[in-house]
């Protein structure tokens, strides 16, 4: 069972090759506009939006009571790769409580650890 899950989570070499096009220096990889920072930002924003989708469907208020998306706010997140400006989804009733990066939190190492584990060569 565990082997099946690992196979499903495997990132293809073609995807990695496509992401690394144009990466020539450490700055291109780890810098402020580097691929790792961009990947971190994109994954966090995707997870935040998925959390909002779940929130709107499964809360007591739900869409029936008029709660819906209400644009995006900005959040500055400090990370090992520098600061990342995230667009965080908002709802009309202000009841959304993100789990991946809680409200008023400015640091998160969870996703960074996952990304770094993908980049670390296996022994």
MODELLER restraints for C-alpha pairs under 7 A, 6 or more apart:
rsr = mdl.restraints
at = mdl.atoms
rsr.add(forms.Gaussian(group=physical.xy_distance, feature=features.Distance(at['CA:23:A'], at['CA:29:A']), mean=6.34, stdev=0.5))
rsr.add(forms.Gaussian(group=physical.xy_distance, feature=features.Distance(at['CA:27:A'], at['CA:34:A']), mean=6.23, stdev=0.5))
rsr.add(forms.Gaussian(group=physical.xy_distance, feature=features.Distance(at['CA:28:A'], at['CA:34:A']), mean=4.54, stdev=0.5))
rsr.add(forms.Gaussian(group=physical.xy_distance, feature=features.Distance(at['CA:28:A'], at['CA:35:A']), mean=6.49, stdev=0.5))
rsr.add(forms.Gaussian(group=physical.xy_distance, feature=features.Distance(at['CA:29:A'], at['CA:35:A']), mean=5.11, stdev=0.5))
rsr.add(forms.Gaussian(group=physical.xy_distance, feature=features.Distance(at['CA:29:A'], at['CA:36:A']), mean=5.90, stdev=0.5))
rsr.add(forms.Gaussian(group=physical.xy_distance, feature=features.Distance(at['CA:30:A'], at['CA:36:A']), mean=5.74, stdev=0.5))
rsr.add(forms.Gaussian(group=physical.xy_distance, feature=features.Distance(at['CA:30:A'], at['CA:37:A']), mean=6.70, stdev=0.5))
rsr.add(forms.Gaussian(group=physical.xy_distance, feature=features.Distance(at['CA:30:A'], at['CA:81:A']), mean=6.50, stdev=0.5))
rsr.add(forms.Gaussian(group=physical.xy_distance, feature=features.Distance(at['CA:31:A'], at['CA:81:A']), mean=6.93, stdev=0.5))
rsr.add(forms.Gaussian(group=physical.xy_distance, feature=features.Distance(at['CA:32:A'], at['CA:81:A']), mean=6.92, stdev=0.5))
rsr.add(forms.Gaussian(group=physical.xy_distance, feature=features.Distance(at['CA:32:A'], at['CA:82:A']), mean=6.37, stdev=0.5))
rsr.add(forms.Gaussian(group=physical.xy_distance, feature=features.Distance(at['CA:37:A'], at['CA:81:A']), mean=6.24, stdev=0.5))
rsr.add(forms.Gaussian(group=physical.xy_distance, feature=features.Distance(at['CA:40:A'], at['CA:112:A']), mean=7.00, stdev=0.5))
rsr.add(forms.Gaussian(group=physical.xy_distance, feature=features.Distance(at['CA:41:A'], at['CA:84:A']), mean=6.69, stdev=0.5))
rsr.add(forms.Gaussian(group=physical.xy_distance, feature=features.Distance(at['CA:41:A'], at['CA:86:A']), mean=6.62, stdev=0.5))
rsr.add(forms.Gaussian(group=physical.xy_distance, feature=features.Distance(at['CA:45:A'], at['CA:86:A']), mean=6.67, stdev=0.5))
rsr.add(forms.Gaussian(group=physical.xy_distance, feature=features.Distance(at['CA:45:A'], at['CA:87:A']), mean=6.64, stdev=0.5))
rsr.add(forms.Gaussian(group=physical.xy_distance, feature=features.Distance(at['CA:45:A'], at['CA:88:A']), mean=6.83, stdev=0.5))
rsr.add(forms.Gaussian(group=physical.xy_distance, feature=features.Distance(at['CA:48:A'], at['CA:88:A']), mean=6.65, stdev=0.5))
rsr.add(forms.Gaussian(group=physical.xy_distance, feature=features.Distance(at['CA:48:A'], at['CA:89:A']), mean=6.95, stdev=0.5))
rsr.add(forms.Gaussian(group=physical.xy_distance, feature=features.Distance(at['CA:48:A'], at['CA:98:A']), mean=6.60, stdev=0.5))
rsr.add(forms.Gaussian(group=physical.xy_distance, feature=features.Distance(at['CA:49:A'], at['CA:89:A']), mean=6.39, stdev=0.5))
rsr.add(forms.Gaussian(group=physical.xy_distance, feature=features.Distance(at['CA:51:A'], at['CA:98:A']), mean=6.55, stdev=0.5))
rsr.add(forms.Gaussian(group=physical.xy_distance, feature=features.Distance(at['CA:52:A'], at['CA:89:A']), mean=6.89, stdev=0.5))
rsr.add(forms.Gaussian(group=physical.xy_distance, feature=features.Distance(at['CA:52:A'], at['CA:96:A']), mean=6.83, stdev=0.5))
rsr.add(forms.Gaussian(group=physical.xy_distance, feature=features.Distance(at['CA:55:A'], at['CA:96:A']), mean=6.61, stdev=0.5))
rsr.add(forms.Gaussian(group=physical.xy_distance, feature=features.Distance(at['CA:56:A'], at['CA:62:A']), mean=5.29, stdev=0.5))
rsr.add(forms.Gaussian(group=physical.xy_distance, feature=features.Distance(at['CA:56:A'], at['CA:63:A']), mean=6.42, stdev=0.5))
rsr.add(forms.Gaussian(group=physical.xy_distance, feature=features.Distance(at['CA:56:A'], at['CA:68:A']), mean=6.63, stdev=0.5))
rsr.add(forms.Gaussian(group=physical.xy_distance, feature=features.Distance(at['CA:61:A'], at['CA:67:A']), mean=6.58, stdev=0.5))
rsr.add(forms.Gaussian(group=physical.xy_distance, feature=features.Distance(at['CA:67:A'], at['CA:91:A']), mean=6.53, stdev=0.5))
rsr.add(forms.Gaussian(group=physical.xy_distance, feature=features.Distance(at['CA:67:A'], at['CA:92:A']), mean=5.43, stdev=0.5))
rsr.add(forms.Gaussian(group=physical.xy_distance, feature=features.Distance(at['CA:67:A'], at['CA:93:A']), mean=5.91, stdev=0.5))
rsr.add(forms.Gaussian(group=physical.xy_distance, feature=features.Distance(at['CA:68:A'], at['CA:91:A']), mean=5.42, stdev=0.5))
rsr.add(forms.Gaussian(group=physical.xy_distance, feature=features.Distance(at['CA:68:A'], at['CA:92:A']), mean=5.70, stdev=0.5))
rsr.add(forms.Gaussian(group=physical.xy_distance, feature=features.Distance(at['CA:69:A'], at['CA:90:A']), mean=5.84, stdev=0.5))
rsr.add(forms.Gaussian(group=physical.xy_distance, feature=features.Distance(at['CA:69:A'], at['CA:91:A']), mean=4.40, stdev=0.5))
rsr.add(forms.Gaussian(group=physical.xy_distance, feature=features.Distance(at['CA:69:A'], at['CA:92:A']), mean=6.21, stdev=0.5))
rsr.add(forms.Gaussian(group=physical.xy_distance, feature=features.Distance(at['CA:70:A'], at['CA:90:A']), mean=5.10, stdev=0.5))
rsr.add(forms.Gaussian(group=physical.xy_distance, feature=features.Distance(at['CA:70:A'], at['CA:91:A']), mean=4.76, stdev=0.5))
rsr.add(forms.Gaussian(group=physical.xy_distance, feature=features.Distance(at['CA:70:A'], at['CA:92:A']), mean=5.33, stdev=0.5))
rsr.add(forms.Gaussian(group=physical.xy_distance, feature=features.Distance(at['CA:71:A'], at['CA:89:A']), mean=6.07, stdev=0.5))
rsr.add(forms.Gaussian(group=physical.xy_distance, feature=features.Distance(at['CA:71:A'], at['CA:90:A']), mean=5.73, stdev=0.5))
rsr.add(forms.Gaussian(group=physical.xy_distance, feature=features.Distance(at['CA:72:A'], at['CA:87:A']), mean=5.69, stdev=0.5))
rsr.add(forms.Gaussian(group=physical.xy_distance, feature=features.Distance(at['CA:72:A'], at['CA:88:A']), mean=5.19, stdev=0.5))
rsr.add(forms.Gaussian(group=physical.xy_distance, feature=features.Distance(at['CA:72:A'], at['CA:89:A']), mean=4.41, stdev=0.5))
rsr.add(forms.Gaussian(group=physical.xy_distance, feature=features.Distance(at['CA:72:A'], at['CA:90:A']), mean=5.45, stdev=0.5))
rsr.add(forms.Gaussian(group=physical.xy_distance, feature=features.Distance(at['CA:73:A'], at['CA:87:A']), mean=5.63, stdev=0.5))
rsr.add(forms.Gaussian(group=physical.xy_distance, feature=features.Distance(at['CA:73:A'], at['CA:88:A']), mean=5.11, stdev=0.5))
rsr.add(forms.Gaussian(group=physical.xy_distance, feature=features.Distance(at['CA:73:A'], at['CA:89:A']), mean=6.34, stdev=0.5))
rsr.add(forms.Gaussian(group=physical.xy_distance, feature=features.Distance(at['CA:73:A'], at['CA:90:A']), mean=6.72, stdev=0.5))
rsr.add(forms.Gaussian(group=physical.xy_distance, feature=features.Distance(at['CA:74:A'], at['CA:85:A']), mean=6.68, stdev=0.5))
rsr.add(forms.Gaussian(group=physical.xy_distance, feature=features.Distance(at['CA:74:A'], at['CA:86:A']), mean=5.69, stdev=0.5))
rsr.add(forms.Gaussian(group=physical.xy_distance, feature=features.Distance(at['CA:74:A'], at['CA:87:A']), mean=4.91, stdev=0.5))
rsr.add(forms.Gaussian(group=physical.xy_distance, feature=features.Distance(at['CA:74:A'], at['CA:88:A']), mean=5.98, stdev=0.5))
rsr.add(forms.Gaussian(group=physical.xy_distance, feature=features.Distance(at['CA:75:A'], at['CA:85:A']), mean=5.79, stdev=0.5))
rsr.add(forms.Gaussian(group=physical.xy_distance, feature=features.Distance(at['CA:75:A'], at['CA:86:A']), mean=5.10, stdev=0.5))
rsr.add(forms.Gaussian(group=physical.xy_distance, feature=features.Distance(at['CA:75:A'], at['CA:87:A']), mean=6.45, stdev=0.5))
rsr.add(forms.Gaussian(group=physical.xy_distance, feature=features.Distance(at['CA:75:A'], at['CA:88:A']), mean=6.66, stdev=0.5))
rsr.add(forms.Gaussian(group=physical.xy_distance, feature=features.Distance(at['CA:76:A'], at['CA:83:A']), mean=6.49, stdev=0.5))
rsr.add(forms.Gaussian(group=physical.xy_distance, feature=features.Distance(at['CA:76:A'], at['CA:84:A']), mean=5.71, stdev=0.5))
rsr.add(forms.Gaussian(group=physical.xy_distance, feature=features.Distance(at['CA:76:A'], at['CA:85:A']), mean=4.71, stdev=0.5))
rsr.add(forms.Gaussian(group=physical.xy_distance, feature=features.Distance(at['CA:76:A'], at['CA:86:A']), mean=6.23, stdev=0.5))
rsr.add(forms.Gaussian(group=physical.xy_distance, feature=features.Distance(at['CA:76:A'], at['CA:106:A']), mean=6.52, stdev=0.5))
rsr.add(forms.Gaussian(group=physical.xy_distance, feature=features.Distance(at['CA:77:A'], at['CA:83:A']), mean=5.50, stdev=0.5))
rsr.add(forms.Gaussian(group=physical.xy_distance, feature=features.Distance(at['CA:77:A'], at['CA:84:A']), mean=5.13, stdev=0.5))
rsr.add(forms.Gaussian(group=physical.xy_distance, feature=features.Distance(at['CA:77:A'], at['CA:85:A']), mean=6.41, stdev=0.5))
rsr.add(forms.Gaussian(group=physical.xy_distance, feature=features.Distance(at['CA:77:A'], at['CA:106:A']), mean=4.76, stdev=0.5))
rsr.add(forms.Gaussian(group=physical.xy_distance, feature=features.Distance(at['CA:77:A'], at['CA:107:A']), mean=5.51, stdev=0.5))
rsr.add(forms.Gaussian(group=physical.xy_distance, feature=features.Distance(at['CA:78:A'], at['CA:84:A']), mean=6.43, stdev=0.5))
rsr.add(forms.Gaussian(group=physical.xy_distance, feature=features.Distance(at['CA:78:A'], at['CA:106:A']), mean=5.85, stdev=0.5))
rsr.add(forms.Gaussian(group=physical.xy_distance, feature=features.Distance(at['CA:78:A'], at['CA:107:A']), mean=5.04, stdev=0.5))
rsr.add(forms.Gaussian(group=physical.xy_distance, feature=features.Distance(at['CA:79:A'], at['CA:107:A']), mean=6.13, stdev=0.5))
rsr.add(forms.Gaussian(group=physical.xy_distance, feature=features.Distance(at['CA:79:A'], at['CA:108:A']), mean=6.48, stdev=0.5))
rsr.add(forms.Gaussian(group=physical.xy_distance, feature=features.Distance(at['CA:79:A'], at['CA:109:A']), mean=6.82, stdev=0.5))
rsr.add(forms.Gaussian(group=physical.xy_distance, feature=features.Distance(at['CA:90:A'], at['CA:96:A']), mean=6.96, stdev=0.5))
rsr.add(forms.Gaussian(group=physical.xy_distance, feature=features.Distance(at['CA:97:A'], at['CA:103:A']), mean=6.66, stdev=0.5))
rsr.add(forms.Gaussian(group=physical.xy_distance, feature=features.Distance(at['CA:101:A'], at['CA:108:A']), mean=6.65, stdev=0.5))
